[in-house]
Amino acid sequence: MTSPTRASDTPFAIEVESGKKYFWCACGKSTKQPFCDGSHSGTSFTPIIYTATESKKIFFCGCKVNISLPPSRLIIFYVFLCFLLIYIILNINFLVDKRHHEL
């Protein structure tokens, strides 16, 4: 499988309707981002089907790196990564400060 084309560096905010199916572009070549327009034809990519369980705004990935995650879970994944980075940064600063005071 080749790498997808990065369509955007930021997610696409879309108002979805309950019960409606959305076909998220996984290849990144669609001109109707974040949705599929068939541009993946002849490749190993296929769109990822997302069925809205309620009407609300969700964020569809634009970078196309996380194609194995359903779009609705991408936010949870990004939030987790942000908290993990903050935790690491705070702990490194704490350890550096602690060692500085001990010297």
Secondary structure, 3 states (H helix, E strand, C coil): CCCCCCCCCCCEEEEECCCCEEEECCCCCCCCCCECCCCCCCCCCCCEEEECCCCEEEEECCCCCCCCCCHHHHHHHHHHHHHHHHHHHHHHHHHHHHHHHHC
